[in-house]
């Protein structure tokens, strides 16, 4: 409970995480550019904390041109070298190269399905899957739907999209509601889903 009497998921333990938790995490997202952003950021997170990524989010937005996949797909080797010197992002060659590669794969998915939104939401039958976790210890690192997403993305040429990364992305963009049931956002998100 905070000073306003609100109960939250335990991981929201500082101002940056609380703001993200309260405003974004688990909210259903359908904008392709936002979906691409979370794919890139969750791929960058591999082996790191989400807080580390959130602290660099604005740097990522600037470095990756607002996460416009059409622009990122055109990044050249010289641009990748430039990004690897940018202290505002995670300077990991494999992760940066993967983001550019994934932008190209993302555009192919858009061409095949009309939008990445249509593609990704089909894995949950176009409706947020509502879990009923009592505490964070119950939440798994991955679920079968995330394994399916991961497998299909890999077939389509994506990288840094293992099941754990895919599940984190699904949680972030609201394909699943993984707020614990005592969290004030659990019911708020469920109401959003019902009204959609």
N, C-alpha and C positions, 0 to 999 in steps of 0.2 A: 504493500500500500504506500502511495506517496502522500504528500501533505494535503492533497485534494481528495484523499480517500479512494484513489483509483488503483486497482490491482493490475499488474502487468506481467507479461512473460519475464522470467528471471533474467534472460540475457540482456534486456534493456536496462543496463546499469550505469549509464552516464548520459549526459545531455545529448550528445550526438546520436547515440543508439536509441534513446527515448524518442527523439524527434522522428527518426526513421521508422521506428516501431509504431508510433502513434499515427503517422501520416501516410506511410507507404506500404509497409510490409503486409502482404496478404491481400491488398486491395486488387481486385481484378483489373488487369491492364490489357488493352486491345490495340494500342498504338504500336505499329511495327518498329518505329525508331526506339521507343522505350523498351520493347522486347529485345531488340538488338543490344541496347545498352546493358541490360541485365545479363545477357549471354556473355558479353565481353567482361563485365565486372566480375561475374561469378567464375569465369575461366581464370581471370587474374588472381582471384582469391585463393586458388588451389595452394594448400600448404600455409596459408596466412589467415589472419582473423578478418572478419567482415569489417570490423572497426578500422583496420589498416586501409582497407579499400575505400570505405566511406570518407576517410580523411583526404584521400587523393581523388575523390570523385570529380570535383570541379576541374582538376588538372587533366583527368581523363576526358572530360567533356570538351575541353579546349583542344587537347592533343588529337582527339579522334573526331574533330569537326562536328560536335553535337551528336555523335554516334549515327551519322548519316551513312548507311551501308553503301550507298552508291559512291560516295566520296572515298570512304575507307577502302573499298574494293580496288580503287585506282592507286593506292599508295604503292610507291616504287621501292626498290631496295635502298635507294638514297634516303627516302622518307623514313623507312624502318630504322636505318642507321641514326637518323636525327632523333627519332623517338627513344632509342636506346640511350641517348644522352640526357633525356628529359627527366629531371629529378622529381617531377610532379606525378609520375606514374611508376608502376613496378617495372623496372628495367630488366626484364627477363626476355631474352631473345626468342625463346620458344613461345612464350605467351603473346608477345607483340606480333610475331609472325602469324600465330594462330588467329589473332583478331582480324588481321587482313585477309587471311585465307577464309575465315568464317564469314566475312562480309561478302565474299564472292559466292560462297555456298548459300548464304542467306538470300541473295538476289535470285539464285536458281530456284529456291523454294517459293519465293514470291511469284516467279514466272509460272511455276507448276500449279500453285494453289490459289493464286490471286492475291494472297497476302500471307505473311508468316503467321499472323493472328489466326487465320482459318486453319492453317496447318497445325499449330501447337495446341490449340484448344480441342481439337478432335480427340486427343489422347485422354481427355476427361469428359467426353461426350458433350462438349460445349457448356459445361456447368461446373462451377467450383465444387470440388470434393470436400465435404466438411468432416473433419476428424473430431474426435472427442477426447483429446488428451487431458488427463488430470494434472500432469506435471511434465516438465521438459525431459525427464529421464525416459519417458515412454516413447518419445518421438524418435523414429528410426533414422538412420543416416541416408537411407534410400528406400524406395517402394517399387513395386513391379512396374507401375506406370512410368516411373523415372528410368527404369532399365529399358523399357520399350522406346522411350524418347531418345535415350542415349544411343541405343543400337541403330535406330532409324537415322538420327543425325549423322552418326559415323558413316553410314552407308551413303549419305548424301554429301560426304566430303568434309564434315566439320571435325574439328579437333578440340581438345580440352573440354569435352562434353561427356565425361564419365557419369555414371548414375548418381553419384553424390552431388556433383556440380549441377546436373539436370534437376535433381530434387530441390536443391537450394534455389534454383531459378524458378521452379514451379511454385515454391513457397512465396518467393518475393513478388511474383506477378499474379498471384491469386488463383492459380489453378487448383491449389489446395488451401484450406484455412487451417493452419497449424498453430494458431494462437491457442494456448491452453484455455480450458473452459472457464476458469476463474478470471481470466484477463478481460478487461472492459472492451477490448477490441474484438473479442470473439463474437459477441452478440451484434456489435456494430457492423461487422463484415457480413455476418449472416443476413442482416436486414438489407444490406446493399445488394446481396445476391438475390434475395426475394423480390426486390423492387426492380431488378434489371430486366 
